Amino acid sequence: MKIIRHTDPTWQQTAAALNRRAEASDAVQEVVSGVIKQVRARGDAALIELTEKFDRAKLTPETLAVSQDELAAAWNTADAELQEALIASHRNVFTFAQKSLRQNWSSTNEQGAEVGEVYHPFERVGCYVPGGSAPLVSTSIMTVTLAAAAGVPEIVVCTPCGPDGSVNPGLLAALKLAGATEVYKVGGAQAIAAMAYGTETIRPVAKIFGPGNSFVVEAKRQAFGVVSIDLLPGPSEVLILADKSGNPAYIAADILAQAEHGKDSQAGFITDDADLLNAVVAEVNRQCATLSRQAQLGPVLEKGVFLLLAPSLEEGARLVNVYAPEHLTLITERESDILPMIRTAGAIFLGNDSPVAVGDFLAGPSHTLPTGGAGKSFPGLTVDMFQRRTSMIRLNKESVTKSEPIVRAFAKVEGLDAHGESVAIRARG
């Protein structure tokens, strides 16, 4: 763990380094570009070769898809405890999503024209569900459920399989409950390419959703424009801002919960209380020894965890906005003062008794959130991202006549006389 205090000579450099931009390395960009070219050129054959290369699984065009019978069997054979947990999570996420749907509306502008908006679900979307060191069953709920709540008729899911060609049955059970209509055993950048460009087996989608590693995120970036993209959520992260009221055991537990994701995950802690900082360090060390995923925890604790002692909580809030965390936990006796200062967090968890893990699995908002500083530009995943907006405009003789002199002025200054005449001819007629 890296510990920096505002009295240290490196404080300014550390604070400046929190201003991140999530950019893929040249090597990652090159690999992803090559993968996309292969999938575009060779379709299923490329998917099969790349799956064997990266996931050590030997598939055929016939075994790329998970059948609806397999999905149903996964749900029917899931133990009761898992079924109950999935149902509870799905209910919360679906209810939250329904409340967030955009609604059609219409009004009349100053010239009397009827204007409004109409929202339709996308016809076909793709959701990426990571596998890796842990099957992200919860991501199935946090993406597919939103698509179903929006009324999307075709919901395609790509997720990596194991070396034996199988997908975790708990993940399949979640996909069945959430409403996936097609599931394919394809992961990585090749999955994004398949959903964007299509293959013999996987038809292209209109928009791609979901988190992933650096290769998946870069593939989404390179596919943007060919398809619509939700956001660019990469390796997970948490930042905790707390004053002396923070519970060091709870804070340490949240840091370790984040660190067990492994790889490029990050966890940060900012406080204005030196005693709390020291107590959190001691708790992290104590609790870490009791946990199972030591192979994932060790590297993240060494390189991906930082603790900052700030001169004030206000300065801490400023650093939060600079860092733009995926998850922010805010613990302070001055919540009404500090909370309004936070502008860039993907999701905010308030108080000692609000663990991020409840947001990951159950609370209601999707856990698919901007990472790597992207919170400065992107919100988290919401159900309205699965809706297409269309504007509607209707004029009659009176409103077109009132509009004509205004359009004429614009047409004159822009040198577009045909634009002006297309309105004038109706006003005269």
C-alpha positions in Angstrom: 0.0 0.0 0.0 1.2 3.5 -0.9 0.7 6.0 2.0 1.1 9.7 1.2 0.6 12.5 3.7 0.0 16.2 2.7 3.2 17.0 4.6 5.3 14.8 2.4 7.4 16.5 -0.3 5.8 14.3 -3.0 2.2 15.4 -2.0 1.7 17.7 -5.0 2.9 15.2 -7.5 0.7 12.5 -6.0 -2.3 14.7 -6.1 -1.7 15.6 -9.7 -1.3 11.9 -10.6 -4.9 11.3 -9.5 -6.0 13.1 -12.7 -6.4 10.1 -14.9 -7.3 9.4 -18.5 -8.2 5.9 -19.4 -6.1 5.2 -22.5 -5.0 1.9 -23.9 -1.4 1.3 -24.5 -0.1 1.1 -28.1 0.4 -2.7 -27.6 -3.2 -3.2 -26.5 -4.5 -1.1 -29.4 -2.5 -3.1 -31.9 -3.7 -6.4 -30.5 -7.3 -5.4 -30.5 -7.1 -4.0 -34.0 -5.7 -7.3 -35.3 -8.4 -9.3 -33.5 -11.2 -7.1 -35.0 -9.7 -7.5 -38.5 -9.5 -11.3 -38.1 -13.2 -11.5 -37.0 -14.4 -9.2 -39.8 -12.5 -11.2 -42.4 -13.0 -14.7 -41.2 -16.1 -14.7 -38.9 -16.7 -17.9 -36.9 -13.4 -19.4 -37.9 -11.5 -16.5 -36.3 -13.7 -16.7 -33.2 -12.9 -20.4 -32.8 -9.2 -19.9 -33.2 -9.0 -16.9 -30.9 -11.1 -18.8 -28.2 -8.6 -21.7 -28.3 -5.7 -19.2 -28.2 -6.9 -17.1 -25.3 -9.3 -19.4 -23.4 -7.8 -22.8 -24.3 -11.2 -24.0 -25.3 -11.9 -26.0 -28.5 -15.3 -24.9 -30.0 -17.1 -25.4 -33.3 -19.6 -23.2 -35.0 -22.3 -25.6 -33.6 -21.0 -25.2 -30.0 -20.5 -21.4 -30.0 -24.1 -20.8 -28.7 -25.6 -21.8 -25.4 -29.0 -23.3 -26.1 -32.2 -22.2 -24.4 -32.5 -25.7 -23.0 -29.1 -25.3 -21.3 -30.2 -21.9 -19.9 -33.4 -23.5 -18.5 -31.5 -26.4 -17.1 -29.0 -24.0 -15.4 -31.9 -22.2 -13.7 -33.7 -25.4 -12.7 -30.6 -27.0 -11.2 -29.4 -23.9 -9.3 -29.6 -24.3 -5.5 -32.4 -22.5 -3.7 -30.1 -20.1 -2.0 -28.7 -18.9 -5.3 -32.1 -18.7 -6.9 -33.4 -16.6 -4.0 -30.4 -14.2 -4.2 -30.8 -13.8 -8.0 -34.5 -13.2 -7.7 -34.0 -10.5 -5.0 -31.3 -8.8 -7.0 -33.3 -9.0 -10.3 -36.4 -7.6 -8.6 -34.5 -4.5 -7.2 -32.7 -3.8 -10.5 -35.8 -4.3 -12.6 -37.9 -2.0 -10.4 -35.2 0.7 -10.3 -34.9 0.5 -14.1 -38.7 0.8 -14.7 -38.7 4.0 -12.7 -35.9 5.4 -14.9 -37.5 4.8 -18.3 -37.8 7.8 -20.5 -41.4 8.7 -21.4 -42.9 10.0 -24.6 -44.0 13.7 -24.4 -45.3 16.4 -26.6 -45.8 20.2 -26.3 -46.3 23.3 -28.5 -43.6 25.8 -29.2 -44.0 29.6 -29.5 -44.9 29.5 -33.2 -47.6 26.8 -32.5 -45.8 23.8 -33.9 -46.3 20.5 -32.1 -43.0 19.1 -30.9 -42.0 16.2 -28.7 -40.0 13.0 -28.2 -40.8 9.3 -28.7 -38.7 6.5 -27.2 -38.4 3.0 -28.5 -36.2 0.2 -27.3 -33.3 -0.9 -29.5 -34.3 -4.0 -31.5 -31.1 -5.9 -30.8 -28.4 -5.2 -28.2 -25.2 -7.0 -27.0 -24.2 -7.4 -23.4 -20.7 -8.4 -22.5 -20.3 -10.4 -19.2 -16.7 -10.9 -18.0 -15.5 -14.3 -16.9 -11.8 -14.3 -16.0 -10.8 -15.3 -12.5 -14.5 -15.0 -11.2 -17.7 -15.5 -13.2 -19.5 -12.1 -12.8 -22.9 -13.5 -12.2 -24.0 -10.1 -10.9 -23.1 -8.4 -14.2 -25.7 -10.6 -15.9 -28.4 -9.0 -13.7 -26.9 -5.5 -13.9 -27.0 -5.4 -17.8 -29.5 -7.8 -19.2 -32.2 -6.9 -16.8 -32.1 -3.3 -17.9 -32.4 -4.3 -21.5 -35.4 -6.4 -20.7 -37.0 -3.6 -18.6 -36.6 -1.3 -21.6 -38.4 -3.9 -23.8 -35.5 -4.9 -26.1 -36.7 -8.0 -28.0 -33.3 -9.4 -28.8 -30.7 -9.5 -26.0 -27.4 -11.1 -27.0 -24.8 -12.0 -24.4 -21.2 -12.9 -25.0 -19.2 -14.4 -22.1 -15.9 -16.4 -22.1 -16.0 -20.1 -21.5 -13.6 -22.3 -19.5 -11.1 -24.7 -21.1 -13.7 -27.4 -21.2 -16.0 -25.2 -23.3 -18.6 -24.7 -20.5 -19.9 -21.5 -18.9 -20.4 -21.3 -15.1 -24.0 -22.6 -14.5 -24.7 -19.9 -11.9 -24.0 -17.3 -14.6 -26.2 -19.1 -17.0 -29.0 -19.2 -14.4 -28.7 -15.4 -13.9 -28.9 -14.9 -17.7 -32.0 -17.0 -17.9 -33.7 -15.0 -15.2 -32.6 -11.6 -16.5 -34.0 -12.3 -20.0 -31.1 -13.1 -22.4 -32.4 -14.4 -25.7 -29.0 -15.5 -27.1 -25.8 -16.5 -25.3 -22.4 -17.2 -26.9 -19.3 -18.7 -25.4 -17.0 -15.9 -26.7 -14.9 -13.5 -24.6 -12.4 -10.8 -25.1 -12.0 -8.3 -28.0 -13.3 -11.0 -30.4 -16.7 -11.0 -28.7 -17.0 -7.2 -29.2 -16.0 -7.6 -32.8 -18.5 -10.4 -33.3 -21.4 -8.3 -31.9 -20.3 -5.2 -33.8 -19.6 -6.7 -37.2 -21.4 -10.1 -37.1 -20.3 -13.6 -38.1 -22.0 -16.6 -39.6 -23.4 -17.5 -36.2 -23.7 -14.2 -34.4 -25.7 -11.5 -36.1 -24.6 -7.9 -35.4 -26.3 -5.7 -32.8 -27.1 -2.0 -32.7 -25.5 -1.2 -29.3 -23.0 -2.9 -27.0 -23.1 -2.8 -23.2 -21.0 -4.1 -20.3 -17.6 -4.0 -18.6 -14.4 -5.8 -19.4 -10.7 -5.8 -19.2 -8.4 -3.4 -21.1 -8.8 -5.4 -24.4 -12.6 -5.5 -24.2 -12.7 -1.7 -23.4 -10.4 -0.9 -26.3 -12.4 -3.1 -28.7 -15.5 -1.1 -27.7 -13.6 2.1 -28.4 -12.5 0.9 -31.8 -16.1 -0.4 -32.7 -17.7 3.0 -31.8 -19.5 4.3 -34.8 -20.1 0.9 -36.3 -22.3 0.3 -33.3 -23.4 2.5 -30.4 -21.5 2.0 -27.2 -22.8 2.5 -23.6 -19.6 3.6 -21.9 -16.1 2.3 -21.4 -16.1 0.5 -18.0 -12.8 -1.2 -17.3 -11.1 -2.7 -14.2 -13.0 -1.9 -11.1 -12.1 0.7 -8.5 -13.3 2.3 -5.2 -12.3 5.5 -3.4 -13.3 6.1 0.2 -13.4 9.6 1.7 -13.9 9.7 5.5 -13.4 11.9 8.5 -12.8 10.7 12.1 -16.3 9.2 12.1 -15.2 6.4 9.8 -15.1 2.8 11.1 -11.6 1.5 10.2 -12.7 -2.1 10.1 -15.5 -1.3 7.6 -13.2 0.8 5.5 -10.5 -1.9 5.4 -13.2 -4.5 4.4 -14.2 -2.3 1.5 -10.6 -1.9 0.3 -10.1 -5.6 0.4 -13.4 -6.4 -1.3 -12.1 -4.2 -4.2 -8.6 -5.6 -4.2 -9.8 -9.2 -4.5 -10.9 -8.4 -8.1 -7.2 -8.7 -8.8 -5.3 -7.5 -11.9 -5.7 -3.7 -12.5 -8.2 -3.1 -9.8 -7.6 0.0 -7.6 -8.7 1.1 -4.1 -8.0 4.4 -2.5 -8.7 6.0 0.9 -8.6 9.7 1.7 -9.0 11.1 5.1 -8.1 14.2 7.2 -7.6 12.1 10.3 -4.1 10.6 10.9 -5.4 8.2 13.6 -8.0 6.8 11.2 -5.5 6.3 8.5 -3.2 4.3 10.8 -6.1 2.3 12.0 -7.2 1.4 8.5 -3.7 0.3 7.6 -3.7 -2.0 10.6 -7.1 -3.4 9.8 -6.2 -4.1 6.1 -3.2 -6.1 7.2 -5.2 -8.0 9.9 -8.2 -8.8 7.7 -6.2 -9.7 4.6 -4.6 -12.7 6.3 -8.1 -14.2 6.8 -9.1 -14.1 3.1 -8.9 -16.7 0.4 -7.9 -14.9 -2.8 -4.4 -14.1 -1.8 -3.1 -14.4 -5.3 -5.4 -11.5 -6.4 -5.1 -9.5 -3.2 -1.3 -9.4 -3.0 -0.5 -7.6 -6.2 -3.4 -5.1 -5.8 -2.4 -4.2 -2.3 1.2 -3.7 -3.4 0.5 -1.6 -6.5 -3.1 -0.6 -6.7 -4.0 0.6 -3.2 -3.2 4.2 -2.0 -4.0 6.0 1.2 -3.8 9.8 1.4 -3.8 12.0 4.5 -5.3 15.3 3.2 -5.1 18.7 5.0 -8.9 18.9 5.1 -12.0 17.0 4.0 -12.7 19.8 1.4 -9.3 19.1 -0.2 -10.3 15.4 -0.1 -13.5 16.2 -2.0 -11.5 18.1 -4.6 -9.2 15.1 -5.1 -12.3 12.8 -5.4 -13.4 15.0 -8.4 -10.0 14.8 -9.9 -9.8 11.1 -9.6 -13.5 10.5 -10.7 -13.9 7.1 -9.0 -16.2 4.3 -10.2 -17.4 3.8 -6.6 -17.1 6.4 -3.9 -17.9 5.8 -0.2 -18.4 9.0 1.7 -18.3 8.8 5.5 -18.5 12.1 7.3 -20.3 14.0 10.1 -20.6 16.9 7.6 -22.4 15.0 4.8 -24.6 18.0 4.0 -21.5 20.1 3.4 -19.3 17.6 1.5 -21.7 15.6 -0.6 -22.7 18.6 -2.8 -19.0 19.1 -3.6 -18.8 15.6 -5.3 -19.3 15.9 -9.1 -17.6 13.0 -10.9 -18.3 9.7 -9.0 -20.1 6.9 -10.8 -21.9 5.8 -7.7 -21.9 7.2 -4.1 -22.3 5.1 -1.0 -23.2 7.1 2.0 -22.2 6.4 5.6 -20.5 3.6 7.5 -23.3 1.1 6.9 -23.3 1.3 3.0 -20.9 -1.3 1.7 -20.1 -1.2 -2.1 -20.8 -4.9 -2.3 -24.5 -4.3 -1.8 -24.4 -2.0 -4.8 -22.5 -4.7 -6.7 -25.1 -7.3 -6.2 -28.4 -6.0 -4.9 -29.3 -2.4 -4.3 -31.0 -1.5 -7.6 -28.8 0.8 -9.7 -26.6 -1.0 -12.3 -23.1 -1.7 -11.1 -21.8 -1.0 -14.6 -20.0 2.3 -14.0 -17.3 4.5 -15.6 -13.7 3.8 -14.6 -10.3 5.1 -15.2 -11.4 8.7 -14.7 -14.2 8.4 -17.3 -16.6 9.6 -14.7 -15.7 13.1 -15.7 -17.5 12.4 -19.0 -19.8 9.4 -18.6 -22.6 8.3 -16.2 -23.2 4.8 -15.1 -25.3 2.4 -17.1 -29.0 3.4 -17.0 -32.1 1.8 -18.6 -32.7 4.8 -20.9 -29.4 3.9 -22.7 -31.4 0.9 -24.1 -33.9 3.4 -25.6 -33.6 5.2 -28.9 -34.9 8.8 -28.9 -36.8 10.2 -31.9 -37.9 13.8 -32.1 -41.4 14.6 -33.5 -42.4 17.8 -35.2 -45.8 18.8 -36.7 -46.7 22.2 -38.2 -50.0 23.6 -39.6 -50.6 26.6 -41.8 -50.6 29.0 -38.9 -47.4 27.7 -37.2 -45.5 27.5 -40.5 -46.5 31.1 -41.3 -45.2 32.3 -37.9 -42.0 30.3 -38.4 -41.3 31.6 -41.9 -39.6 35.0 -41.1 -37.3 33.4 -38.5 -36.3 30.6 -41.0 -35.8 33.3 -43.7 -33.3 35.1 -41.5 -31.3 32.0 -40.8 -31.4 31.0 -44.5 -30.2 34.4 -45.5 -27.2 34.5 -43.2 -26.2 31.0 -44.1 -26.7 31.4 -47.8 -29.3 28.6 -48.0 -32.1 30.2 -50.1 -33.7 26.8 -50.8 -34.2 26.3 -47.1 -36.0 29.6 -46.8 -38.1 29.0 -49.9 -39.2 25.5 -48.6 -40.9 27.3 -45.7 -42.1 30.4 -47.7 -43.9 28.3 -50.3 -46.0 26.7 -47.6 -46.7 30.1 -45.9 -47.8 31.5 -49.3 -49.8 28.5 -50.3 
